């Protein structure tokens, strides 16, 4: 019973995948980044009465991609864990034969898969063409950010009492992850902060990838991506060791 069971992980994951369909709030999270990116593209084309330039398309994909990483992948697991607390299904799972690792993976994998699909779909949806290598790099950088956000979301899910509380306590970090990279040119301090956020690394990488220019992550970029991933996992392990999946 103590070993990792792929079957139990899949059963949990399947339940989460169904939540994306049955929970309208969660469903709206998935549509939000694509909708915002398309709306900005549509409005700009109508206002300027011409197709968007490469720079303008880059702005659209930047907004959609960063919203997906810092909002969908982050708020969704927090909301789902909080929902399980409200329905008392979390306590039932905790006293069952499901291990902590199985529960962790069963919650993490659906978020990572769905957010990665959203991240990939945004590209052709906006009519952007990447070379295969550039597209793979885009997904790789995005994947590290998605996993970091998903684990952070699970941390806030542990701390939340209900879905409303989960939404409220995730807002400050969501704003930080979204707006600091978008407004980094306003000051040197904001640019420094952005360079040390995984969403900032993603937003820096996208213009280069969209332009199909050679791109490789610097040591600092990798240090930011992997360091913040390890920090989020470390915080999760600390919270779980103190409280399990249910703080209350």
SELO-365416 format. One line per field, with one value per residue (C-alpha): residue number from 0; x negated, y, z. Coordinates in pm, 1 decimal. Each point is the difference from the previous one (the first is absolute). Example, Ala and Ser with C-alpha at 12.3 -4.5 7.8 and 13.67 -1.06 7.14 Angstrom:
// SELO-365416
seq <- c(0;1);
x <- c(-1230.0;-137.0);
y <- c(-450.0;344.0);
z <- c(780.0;-66.0);
***
This chain:
// SELO-365416
seq <- c(0;1;2;3;4;5;6;7;8;9;10;11;12;13;14;15;16;17;18;19;20;21;22;23;24;25;26;27;28;29;30;31;32;33;34;35;36;37;38;39;40;41;42;43;44;45;46;47;48;49;50;51;52;53;54;55;56;57;58;59;60;61;62;63;64;65;66;67;68;69;70;71;72;73;74;75;76;77;78;79;80;81;82;83;84;85;86;87;88;89;90;91;92;93;94;95;96;97;98;99;100;101;102;103;104;105;106;107;108;109;110;111;112;113;114;115;116;117;118;119;120;121;122;123;124;125;126;127;128;129;130;131;132;133;134;135;136;137;138;139;140;141;142;143;144;145;146;147;148;149;150;151;152;153;154;155;156;157;158;159;160;161;162;163;164;165;166;167;168;169;170;171;172;173;174;175;176;177;178;179;180;181;182;183;184;185;186;187;188;189;190;191;192;193;194;195;196;197;198;199;200;201;202;203;204;205;206;207;208;209;210;211;212;213;214;215;216;217;218;219;220;221;222;223;224;225;226;227;228;229;230;231;232;233;234;235;236;237;238;239;240;241;242;243;244;245;246;247);
x <- c(0.0;-293.6;-135.5;90.0;303.1;38.1;360.1;90.1;-178.5;198.3;332.1;-70.4;-115.8;311.4;219.0;-191.6;36.7;376.8;-4.2;-115.8;326.1;247.8;-135.9;92.4;-236.7;-296.2;113.9;-0.6;-359.7;-111.5;174.6;-110.0;-360.5;99.8;300.3;-204.0;-273.4;254.2;196.5;-312.6;-94.5;351.1;29.7;-343.3;74.3;333.7;-142.5;-302.1;191.5;-292.1;-158.2;-215.3;-373.6;-236.8;-57.5;374.2;54.2;-281.7;185.8;314.9;-175.3;-195.2;322.9;173.0;-299.2;-78.2;368.3;11.3;-316.2;66.6;379.8;136.1;-282.4;-9.2;358.7;152.5;-169.8;65.6;369.3;28.8;-160.3;221.3;305.7;-94.9;-20.5;347.8;144.5;-200.4;-134.7;-355.6;34.3;134.6;-298.4;-245.6;120.4;14.9;-283.4;-112.2;-346.7;-107.3;-216.6;289.9;230.6;-264.4;-56.6;371.9;60.2;-310.6;10.4;342.9;-90.2;-332.9;155.4;292.7;-205.6;-264.7;271.1;135.6;-354.5;-52.2;341.2;-52.2;-272.8;200.8;309.7;-175.2;-139.8;-360.8;-245.5;-291.9;-270.6;6.1;-305.2;137.4;338.3;-163.6;-201.9;315.8;180.0;-301.4;-28.5;377.9;3.4;-239.6;213.4;322.1;-132.3;-125.3;337.9;191.7;-201.2;41.7;373.0;11.3;-178.5;267.6;264.4;-132.8;21.9;349.7;323.1;230.0;5.2;65.4;-289.7;-224.5;81.8;-65.9;-333.4;-141.9;68.5;-313.1;-247.8;201.2;-31.7;-373.0;-62.8;205.4;-56.0;-365.8;-123.6;252.4;-101.3;-370.9;-105.5;141.6;-296.3;-330.4;132.9;297.1;-230.7;-225.5;298.3;135.4;-335.5;27.0;353.8;73.5;274.9;-257.3;-229.1;292.2;94.7;-362.8;-25.4;321.2;-100.9;-320.9;184.5;278.0;-263.7;-154.6;-335.6;-252.1;84.5;-154.9;54.4;-279.5;-127.0;197.5;318.6;-41.9;-85.8;322.5;217.8;-141.9;-60.5;360.0;126.7;-204.3;115.2;366.4;-47.9;-191.3;277.1;257.7;-196.2;-31.2;372.4;89.1;-234.8;174.9;362.1;48.6;232.1;255.4;-125.9;320.9);
y <- c(0.0;231.0;-21.1;237.3;-127.8;138.6;-121.6;204.1;305.4;-35.9;-37.5;323.5;172.9;-111.8;157.6;327.0;-6.2;-36.0;303.1;212.8;-87.3;-4.5;295.2;308.2;220.1;-222.8;-19.4;378.4;6.2;-209.5;219.1;330.3;27.2;-98.5;231.8;297.4;-57.7;-32.8;303.9;216.8;-123.8;61.7;350.1;105.2;-120.4;182.6;323.5;3.6;-151.2;-227.1;-330.6;24.2;42.3;-257.9;222.9;32.6;-375.8;-52.6;219.3;-212.4;-332.6;142.7;95.5;-331.0;-215.8;183.1;2.6;-375.5;-68.2;242.5;-29.2;-327.6;-223.2;179.3;73.7;-324.8;-245.9;234.7;15.2;-376.1;-81.6;255.7;-152.3;-342.8;150.1;148.4;-332.5;-196.3;-230.4;97.5;-153.6;-320.7;-24.9;66.8;-299.0;-228.8;-209.9;287.3;123.8;361.4;-38.3;-152.0;280.0;258.9;-146.1;-55.7;371.8;126.6;-195.3;116.8;365.4;-38.8;-184.2;239.5;317.7;-129.2;-64.8;353.0;135.2;-190.5;89.8;374.4;-1.1;-118.4;174.8;333.1;-104.7;-9.2;-237.5;-144.3;-228.7;-340.1;82.1;336.1;-153.7;-271.5;262.4;207.2;-303.4;-95.6;342.9;5.8;-348.2;94.7;305.3;-202.7;-258.9;274.6;174.5;-325.4;-93.3;351.8;-28.1;-325.5;174.2;268.4;-270.1;-153.2;339.5;82.7;-73.4;16.9;95.2;367.8;13.3;-179.2;261.2;291.1;-115.9;-83.4;347.7;180.3;-249.6;-17.3;377.8;-17.0;-277.1;174.1;372.1;23.4;-156.7;202.1;330.6;-72.2;287.9;255.5;-20.1;-174.2;-158.3;-157.2;-127.7;-161.5;-164.8;-118.6;-156.7;-205.1;-130.1;-305.8;193.6;269.4;-259.0;-124.1;352.0;71.3;-321.0;34.4;300.7;-179.8;-324.1;172.8;170.8;-346.8;126.0;-237.0;-32.6;-175.8;55.4;168.7;-139.0;269.0;-95.1;-368.3;93.1;204.6;-271.2;-294.0;193.5;119.9;-346.6;-151.0;272.7;-67.9;-375.9;62.2;220.8;-261.6;-277.2;217.4;76.3;-364.2;-119.3;237.0;-32.5;-269.2;105.3;136.4;277.2;1.1);
z <- c(0.0;65.1;-354.5;-277.2;-190.5;-351.8;1.5;309.6;-142.7;-322.4;188.0;185.9;-317.7;-185.0;269.0;-40.2;-377.7;47.0;230.5;-292.2;-172.5;287.6;201.3;-204.4;202.8;-85.8;-362.0;-21.2;125.8;-299.2;-254.7;154.4;-136.3;-353.5;9.0;119.1;-260.3;-281.9;118.9;3.3;-347.1;-134.8;147.9;-122.7;-352.7;-5.6;143.6;-232.1;-294.2;-89.8;104.8;309.6;-28.8;146.1;301.2;62.0;-38.1;248.3;248.9;-45.3;52.4;294.1;172.9;-72.7;93.6;324.3;101.9;-53.4;201.7;284.0;18.5;-139.5;123.5;335.3;102.5;-133.6;241.6;292.4;-90.3;-52.9;335.2;172.8;-169.3;136.1;347.0;-36.3;-112.1;260.3;-270.5;98.9;347.8;-151.4;-234.6;281.7;206.0;-305.9;-141.6;-225.2;92.6;18.8;-312.1;-194.4;105.2;-88.9;-348.6;-55.0;60.0;-178.7;-328.5;-126.4;60.1;-177.9;-296.3;-46.5;48.4;-242.9;-260.5;48.9;-34.1;-324.0;-148.5;50.9;-266.8;-305.4;133.4;-47.1;-337.9;124.4;-167.1;195.6;-131.6;170.4;210.4;110.4;83.3;211.6;188.6;53.6;145.5;213.7;162.8;41.6;154.5;279.1;75.8;-11.2;246.0;233.3;-9.5;47.7;309.2;139.2;-65.4;195.3;288.2;8.8;-31.7;321.6;169.8;-133.1;184.7;-304.2;-368.7;67.8;242.6;-253.8;-264.1;236.3;141.4;-342.8;-143.8;133.8;-146.5;-323.7;-37.2;71.1;-254.5;-270.7;34.4;105.2;-329.9;-203.1;158.8;41.9;-226.8;243.9;236.2;55.8;318.9;-180.1;-274.3;261.7;169.5;-335.1;-91.5;318.9;-58.9;-212.2;-177.1;-73.6;-161.1;-212.0;-108.5;-90.7;-203.8;-204.2;-220.6;-98.7;-74.1;-195.6;-215.6;-59.2;122.1;162.3;366.3;294.8;368.3;190.4;328.1;183.1;-185.9;88.8;358.7;26.9;-157.5;193.0;322.0;24.6;-92.3;283.6;239.4;-79.1;46.4;323.3;137.1;-94.4;177.3;310.9;4.8;-56.5;275.6;243.4;-108.4;-261.4;-282.2;241.7;226.0;199.5);
***
